[in-house]
Amino acid sequence: MIRSGFGIFFGGLESVGYYPSLSQNFPFQYDSNFPSANCVPGDCPTNGQTLQAGFSTALNAGLANFVNLPGFRSYATKTQTPYSEQFNLTVQHSLSDSTTITAAYVGALSRHLQVNPDGNIPDQVVPSGVNEQTLRPFSQFGGSSLIAYVGSASYNSAQVTLERRLTNGLSFLGAYTWAHALDDAPTLLGGTGQSGNRNWRLLGFNYDYGDSLIDVRQRFSFNGQYELPFGTGKRFANGSGLANEVIGGWAAALIFRVQTGQPQTVTANNNAAGTGTAYAYQNFNPFRTGGTPTSTNTVCATKTRTVATWFNPCAFSNPPQVIPVINPATGEPNVPGPGQILANAPNVLSAYGPPDRTSVYGPGYNRVDLSAFKNFAVIRETSVQFRADIFNLFNTPAYGQPGNTTGGGFGQITSERFGGGSGNYSGTAGESPDARVIQFALKDLF
């Protein structure tokens, strides 16, 4: 049997958080700070602002004297509807009366996705030592929020499924997926191991087109249920005696899944381009050992895929630091040193790192859950089910992502994958806690 399908699905207003919310759009509202000098715990001056006086002191002195680089929020003037074109081609074959195998290609293309860059970012590389505020398009404002409908994404996958319907007490479903997801639209509310767009005014958004945060290259899952052949209506111990009550009617269920890790962008810690995010350069396979230490990576890995060094820090290096053409202190032309580049160099954009995203994949995980259960008839259609469930049967740890910024902690894993918190994947309560858990339950079925 051959099946195919195609559809276009349209998006709507997304949850973009409080800051770039449409209801907070410029010019109706903007953010600013009223800083206090020398503020330490237990001793924080108020600049004359109190609950009783409010903003009277600031207003009398001139509000502009108190405002510190307000930031505005804005949407693109032309609102566009995000949409996704989704398509598939599936071939299915029956291996027996109860078992089928299915092979499929599944893909999707998404356009006009929302992205949230700094709307007031300078339209040039900011050399080291130069105040980027003077180069912003609106120099009286600080960093600001823009929602633009320019993001794109793609997903392509090959999927194979083997399924057996319940026959002779056995049913199962096994599925394998090879896939690749790419985008240039970071998650609006952020995500672990994800950086925002680089300088979109200079590079464009497509310069950041690369592995998606959600990309999982390979995943296999298997679930099955088996009714033991003992008890009433079964092959063995099928009487109504004690043997049926003790060993009859039991069933077991198994869920197994294993997958490769997800990517995260590798960012530089030297702010080489002066403004915006900069990605590190990859020098060789990050899971290879050895290499030459750099100024930001003093120790090269002798073993990878460990908690201490998931990947080799020496596989990456910072982009070149941009310096002014003329030394402001001496008025003489600057001579770039190691790891430096002049602001008028032909390859000055190399300070932002290479095109696409510099990504490294973190650890995958595997998990086995096992259940055993039996129904006891009570009266008429009522029964009681006893069950024992073991989550993470083999107590396999699931590691979080390694440090992804060059410098201290780069390549180290300091958290677990599930359970929330800083550096973790949150919102996966079905996998939390990470350690083995055994539970017993009685269920009244009526």
C-alpha positions as CSV (number, residue, x, y, z in Angstrom):
1,M,0.0,0.0,0.0
2,I,1.3,3.5,-0.9
3,R,0.0,6.7,0.6
4,S,1.0,10.3,0.3
5,G,-0.1,13.6,1.7
6,F,0.5,17.3,1.6
7,G,-0.9,20.1,3.7
8,I,-0.3,23.8,4.5
9,F,-0.8,24.8,8.1
10,F,-1.0,28.4,9.3
11,G,0.3,29.8,12.6
12,G,-1.0,32.6,14.7
13,L,0.2,34.9,17.5
14,E,2.8,33.0,19.5
15,S,3.7,33.3,23.1
16,V,6.6,35.6,22.9
17,G,6.8,36.5,26.6
18,Y,6.2,39.8,28.3
19,Y,9.1,41.9,26.9
20,P,8.3,41.9,23.2
21,S,4.5,41.6,23.7
22,L,2.4,43.4,21.2
23,S,0.5,45.2,23.9
24,Q,3.8,46.7,25.1
25,N,4.7,48.0,21.6
26,F,6.6,51.2,21.0
27,P,5.7,54.1,21.2
28,F,3.1,53.4,23.8
29,Q,5.5,51.9,26.3
30,Y,9.3,51.4,26.8
31,D,11.6,50.3,29.5
32,S,14.2,52.3,31.4
33,N,16.2,52.1,34.6
34,F,16.7,54.4,37.5
35,P,20.1,53.2,38.7
36,S,21.5,53.8,42.2
37,A,25.3,54.1,42.7
38,N,27.1,51.9,45.2
39,C,24.1,49.7,45.8
40,V,25.1,46.7,48.0
41,P,22.9,44.4,50.2
42,G,21.8,46.3,53.3
43,D,22.9,49.7,51.9
44,C,21.2,50.7,48.7
45,P,20.7,54.4,48.0
46,T,17.4,55.5,46.4
47,N,18.5,58.5,44.4
48,G,15.8,60.4,46.3
49,Q,13.0,58.2,45.1
50,T,10.7,56.8,47.8
51,L,7.2,55.4,48.0
52,Q,6.1,58.6,49.6
53,A,7.7,61.0,47.1
54,G,7.4,58.8,44.0
55,F,9.0,60.4,40.9
56,S,8.7,64.0,42.2
57,T,12.5,64.4,42.6
58,A,13.2,63.0,39.2
59,L,10.5,65.2,37.6
60,N,11.7,68.4,39.3
61,A,15.3,67.7,38.1
62,G,14.1,66.7,34.6
63,L,13.2,63.1,33.9
64,A,15.8,62.8,31.1
65,N,18.5,63.3,33.7
66,F,17.3,60.1,35.5
67,V,16.5,57.9,32.5
68,N,19.2,55.4,31.6
69,L,19.1,54.3,27.9
70,P,15.4,53.3,27.5
71,G,14.8,50.3,25.4
72,F,11.9,50.1,23.0
73,R,9.8,47.2,21.8
74,S,8.5,46.9,18.3
75,Y,6.9,44.6,15.7
76,A,7.5,44.6,11.9
77,T,5.2,47.1,10.2
78,K,4.0,44.3,7.9
79,T,2.6,41.4,9.8
80,Q,2.9,38.1,8.0
81,T,1.3,34.8,8.9
82,P,3.8,31.9,9.7
83,Y,3.0,28.7,7.8
84,S,4.3,25.2,7.4
85,E,4.1,23.0,4.3
86,Q,4.1,19.4,5.4
87,F,4.3,16.3,3.2
88,N,4.9,12.6,3.4
89,L,5.2,9.5,1.2
90,T,4.5,6.1,2.9
91,V,4.8,2.5,1.8
92,Q,3.2,-0.2,3.9
93,H,3.5,-4.0,3.6
94,S,1.8,-6.8,5.5
95,L,4.3,-9.5,6.7
96,S,1.5,-11.6,8.2
97,D,-2.2,-11.3,9.2
98,S,-1.1,-9.4,12.3
99,T,2.2,-7.8,11.4
100,T,3.0,-4.8,9.1
101,I,6.1,-2.9,8.2
102,T,5.9,0.8,7.1
103,A,8.6,3.0,5.6
104,A,8.0,6.7,5.1
105,Y,9.6,10.0,4.2
106,V,8.2,12.8,6.2
107,G,9.2,16.5,5.7
108,A,8.2,20.0,6.4
109,L,9.2,23.6,5.3
110,S,8.3,26.5,7.5
111,R,8.3,30.2,6.5
112,H,7.7,33.6,8.1
113,L,8.6,32.3,11.5
114,Q,8.9,35.0,14.2
115,V,12.4,36.0,15.4
116,N,13.3,38.4,18.2
117,P,16.6,40.2,17.5
118,D,17.9,43.4,19.0
119,G,16.1,46.1,16.9
120,N,18.7,48.8,17.7
121,I,21.9,46.8,17.1
122,P,24.7,48.8,15.3
123,D,24.9,48.2,11.6
124,Q,28.7,47.8,11.7
125,V,31.3,45.8,13.6
126,V,32.2,47.6,16.8
127,P,36.0,47.6,17.4
128,S,37.4,46.8,20.8
129,G,37.4,49.9,23.0
130,V,34.7,51.7,21.1
131,N,31.4,52.5,22.8
132,E,28.8,50.6,20.8
133,Q,26.1,53.0,22.1
134,T,27.4,55.8,19.8
135,L,27.0,53.5,16.8
136,R,23.4,52.4,17.4
137,P,20.8,53.6,14.8
138,F,19.0,55.3,17.7
139,S,21.9,56.3,20.0
140,Q,19.6,57.7,22.7
141,F,18.1,54.2,23.2
142,G,19.7,51.0,24.4
143,G,19.3,47.4,23.2
144,S,15.7,46.9,22.1
145,S,13.3,44.1,21.0
146,L,12.0,43.5,17.5
147,I,9.6,40.8,16.3
148,A,10.2,40.1,12.6
149,Y,8.5,37.5,10.4
150,V,11.6,36.4,8.5
151,G,12.5,33.0,10.1
152,S,12.6,29.7,8.1
153,A,13.0,26.1,9.0
154,S,13.1,22.6,7.4
155,Y,12.6,19.1,8.6
156,N,13.4,15.9,6.7
157,S,13.2,12.4,8.0
158,A,13.1,8.7,7.1
159,Q,10.9,6.6,9.3
160,V,10.5,2.8,9.6
161,T,7.8,1.2,11.8
162,L,7.2,-2.5,12.6
163,E,3.8,-3.2,14.2
164,R,2.1,-6.3,15.5
165,R,-1.6,-6.2,16.5
166,L,-2.6,-8.2,19.6
167,T,-2.3,-11.9,18.6
168,N,-1.8,-14.8,21.0
169,G,-1.3,-12.4,23.8
170,L,1.5,-10.4,22.1
171,S,1.5,-6.9,20.6
172,F,4.3,-4.5,19.9
173,L,5.3,-1.4,18.0
174,G,8.8,-0.5,17.1
175,A,9.8,2.8,15.3
176,Y,13.1,4.1,14.1
177,T,13.6,7.7,12.8
178,W,16.5,9.4,11.1
179,A,15.9,13.1,10.8
180,H,17.5,16.5,10.5
181,A,15.9,19.8,11.5
182,L,17.4,23.2,10.6
183,D,16.3,26.8,11.2
184,D,17.4,30.4,11.5
185,A,14.6,31.2,14.0
186,P,15.8,30.6,17.6
187,T,13.0,29.9,20.2
188,L,11.4,33.2,21.1
189,L,11.5,32.4,24.8
190,G,15.0,31.0,24.7
191,G,16.3,27.5,25.3
192,T,19.2,25.5,26.8
193,G,22.3,25.7,24.6
194,Q,20.7,28.2,22.2
195,S,22.0,31.6,21.2
196,G,20.1,34.4,19.5
197,N,20.7,35.7,16.0
198,R,24.0,37.4,15.4
199,N,24.1,40.9,13.9
200,W,21.2,40.7,11.5
201,R,21.8,44.2,10.1
202,L,25.2,43.1,8.8
203,L,24.8,39.3,8.2
204,G,21.1,38.8,7.6
205,F,19.1,36.1,9.3
206,N,20.0,33.3,6.9
207,Y,23.6,33.6,8.1
208,D,22.5,31.7,11.2
209,Y,20.7,28.9,9.4
210,G,21.8,25.7,11.0
211,D,21.0,22.8,13.3
212,S,17.8,23.4,15.3
213,L,17.8,23.1,19.0
214,I,15.2,20.3,18.7
215,D,17.3,18.4,16.2
216,V,17.5,14.7,17.0
217,R,19.3,12.7,14.3
218,Q,18.4,9.2,15.4
219,R,15.7,7.8,17.7
220,F,14.4,4.3,18.3
221,S,11.4,3.4,20.4
222,F,9.8,0.1,21.2
223,N,6.7,-0.7,23.3
224,G,5.2,-4.1,23.7
225,Q,2.7,-6.1,25.9
226,Y,2.6,-9.8,26.5
227,E,-0.1,-11.7,28.3
228,L,1.4,-14.7,30.0
229,P,-0.2,-18.0,28.8
230,F,-1.6,-19.0,32.3
231,G,-5.1,-18.8,33.7
232,T,-8.6,-19.0,32.5
233,G,-8.8,-19.0,28.7
234,K,-5.1,-19.5,28.3
235,R,-3.0,-22.5,27.4
236,F,-1.8,-23.4,30.8
237,A,-3.3,-23.5,34.3
238,N,-6.7,-22.7,32.7
239,G,-8.9,-24.1,35.5
240,S,-10.6,-22.1,38.2
241,G,-8.4,-23.3,41.1
242,L,-5.6,-21.8,43.1
243,A,-3.1,-22.0,40.3
244,N,-5.3,-19.7,38.2
245,E,-5.6,-17.2,41.0
246,V,-1.9,-17.1,41.7
247,I,-0.3,-17.2,38.2
248,G,-3.2,-16.7,35.9
249,G,-4.1,-13.5,34.2
250,W,-0.7,-11.8,34.5
251,A,0.6,-9.5,31.8
252,A,3.8,-7.5,31.3
253,A,4.5,-4.3,29.3
254,L,7.8,-2.8,28.2
255,I,8.7,0.7,26.9
256,F,12.2,1.3,25.6
257,R,13.5,4.4,23.8
258,V,17.0,5.5,22.9
259,Q,18.1,8.6,21.0
260,T,21.1,10.6,20.0
261,G,21.8,14.0,21.6
262,Q,20.6,17.5,20.7
263,P,22.8,20.3,19.5
264,Q,23.7,23.6,21.1
265,T,25.6,26.5,19.6
266,V,29.2,27.1,20.6
267,T,29.7,30.8,21.5
268,A,32.8,32.8,21.9
269,N,33.6,34.5,25.2
270,N,35.7,37.4,23.8
271,N,32.9,39.5,22.2
272,A,35.1,39.7,19.2
273,A,32.7,41.6,17.0
274,G,31.9,44.1,19.8
275,T,28.2,43.6,19.7
276,G,25.8,40.7,19.2
277,T,26.6,37.0,19.6
278,A,29.8,35.5,18.1
279,Y,30.2,31.8,17.4
280,A,33.5,30.0,17.9
281,Y,35.4,28.3,15.0
282,Q,35.6,24.5,14.9
283,N,39.2,23.4,14.1
284,F,38.6,19.6,14.0
285,N,36.2,16.9,15.1
286,P,35.3,17.9,18.7
287,F,35.2,14.3,19.8
288,R,38.8,13.8,18.8
289,T,41.4,14.1,21.5
290,G,44.6,16.1,21.6
291,G,45.2,19.4,19.8
292,T,46.9,22.6,20.8
293,P,45.7,24.7,23.7
294,T,44.5,28.3,23.0
295,S,44.2,31.3,25.2
296,T,40.7,30.3,26.2
297,N,41.2,26.5,26.3
298,T,44.2,25.7,28.4
299,V,43.7,21.9,28.6
300,C,43.0,19.6,25.7
301,A,41.0,16.4,26.3
302,T,42.7,13.0,26.6
303,K,39.2,11.4,26.5
304,T,35.9,12.6,25.3
305,R,32.2,11.8,25.9
306,T,32.8,11.9,29.7
307,V,31.3,14.2,32.3
308,A,34.6,16.2,32.6
309,T,35.2,16.6,28.9
310,W,32.1,15.7,26.8
311,F,34.0,17.2,23.8
312,N,37.5,18.5,23.3
313,P,37.7,22.2,24.2
314,C,40.7,22.6,21.9
315,A,38.6,21.7,18.9
316,F,37.2,25.3,19.0
317,S,38.8,28.7,19.0
318,N,37.5,32.3,19.4
319,P,37.1,34.4,16.3
320,P,39.6,37.3,15.8
321,Q,39.2,40.4,17.9
322,V,38.4,43.6,16.0
323,I,40.5,46.6,16.8
324,P,40.3,50.2,15.5
325,V,42.3,51.2,12.5
326,I,43.8,54.1,14.4
327,N,44.9,53.7,18.0
328,P,42.9,56.3,19.9
329,A,45.6,56.7,22.6
330,T,48.5,57.4,20.2
331,G,46.8,58.5,17.0
332,E,49.0,56.0,15.2
333,P,47.9,53.2,12.9
334,N,47.2,50.0,14.8
335,V,49.2,46.9,14.0
336,P,47.0,43.7,14.7
337,G,48.6,41.1,16.9
338,P,47.8,37.4,17.2
339,G,44.0,36.9,17.2
340,Q,43.3,40.5,16.2
341,I,42.0,42.0,13.0
342,L,41.6,45.6,11.8
343,A,38.1,47.1,11.6
344,N,38.6,47.8,7.8
345,A,39.9,44.4,7.0
346,P,38.2,42.6,4.1
347,N,37.3,39.7,6.3
348,V,36.1,41.8,9.3
349,L,32.8,39.8,9.5
350,S,34.9,36.8,10.5
351,A,34.7,38.3,14.0
352,Y,31.2,36.9,14.2
353,G,32.3,33.4,13.5
354,P,31.6,31.2,10.4
355,P,28.3,31.1,8.5
356,D,25.6,28.8,9.8
357,R,25.8,27.7,13.4
358,T,28.8,26.3,15.2
359,S,27.1,23.4,16.9
360,V,28.1,20.4,19.1
361,Y,25.8,17.6,20.0
362,G,25.3,16.7,23.7
363,P,24.7,13.3,25.2
364,G,21.7,11.2,24.1
365,Y,19.8,9.0,26.5
366,N,18.1,5.7,26.8
367,R,15.4,4.5,29.1
368,V,13.6,1.2,29.9
369,D,10.3,1.1,31.8
370,L,8.7,-2.2,32.8
371,S,5.2,-3.0,34.2
372,A,3.6,-6.2,35.5
373,F,-0.1,-6.3,36.2
374,K,-3.0,-8.7,36.9
375,N,-6.8,-8.2,37.1
376,F,-8.8,-9.9,39.9
377,A,-12.5,-10.3,39.2
378,V,-14.7,-8.9,42.1
379,I,-18.4,-8.9,41.1
380,R,-20.0,-8.7,37.7
381,E,-18.0,-6.2,35.5
382,T,-16.0,-4.9,38.5
383,S,-12.4,-5.9,38.9
384,V,-9.3,-4.8,40.8
385,Q,-6.0,-4.5,39.1
386,F,-2.7,-4.9,40.9
387,R,0.3,-3.5,39.1
388,A,4.0,-2.9,39.7
389,D,5.8,-0.2,37.6
390,I,9.5,0.3,37.4
391,F,10.7,3.5,35.7
392,N,14.3,3.6,34.4
393,L,14.7,-0.1,35.1
394,F,18.5,-0.1,34.7
395,N,18.9,3.2,36.6
396,T,20.6,4.7,33.6
397,P,21.7,8.4,34.1
398,A,20.7,11.0,31.6
399,Y,23.2,13.8,31.4
400,G,22.5,17.5,30.6
401,Q,24.2,19.6,28.0
402,P,27.9,20.5,28.4
403,G,29.2,24.1,28.8
404,N,29.0,25.7,25.4
405,T,30.9,29.0,25.9
406,T,34.7,29.0,25.4
407,G,36.6,29.5,28.7
408,G,35.9,28.0,32.1
409,G,33.6,25.0,32.2
410,F,33.7,24.6,28.4
411,G,32.8,21.1,27.4
412,Q,31.9,20.0,31.0
413,I,28.6,18.5,32.1
414,T,27.4,19.8,35.4
415,S,23.7,18.9,35.4
416,E,21.2,16.2,34.5
417,R,19.0,16.2,31.5
418,F,15.6,16.1,33.2
419,G,14.1,17.9,36.2
420,G,14.3,21.6,35.2
421,G,16.6,24.2,36.6
422,S,19.5,26.1,35.0
423,G,21.3,24.2,32.2
424,N,18.7,21.5,32.1
425,Y,15.9,20.5,29.7
426,S,12.7,21.4,31.7
427,G,9.1,20.5,31.2
428,T,9.7,16.8,30.8
429,A,8.0,15.7,34.0
430,G,7.3,12.2,32.5
431,E,11.0,11.5,32.7
432,S,11.6,13.0,36.1
433,P,13.0,12.0,38.5
434,D,16.0,10.6,36.6
435,A,16.8,7.8,39.0
436,R,15.0,4.4,39.1
437,V,11.5,4.6,40.7
438,I,9.4,1.6,41.7
439,Q,5.7,2.0,42.5
440,F,2.9,-0.4,43.3
441,A,-0.8,0.4,42.7
442,L,-4.3,-1.0,43.1
443,K,-6.9,0.2,40.6
444,D,-10.6,-0.4,40.8
445,L,-12.1,-1.0,37.4
446,F,-15.8,-0.7,37.0
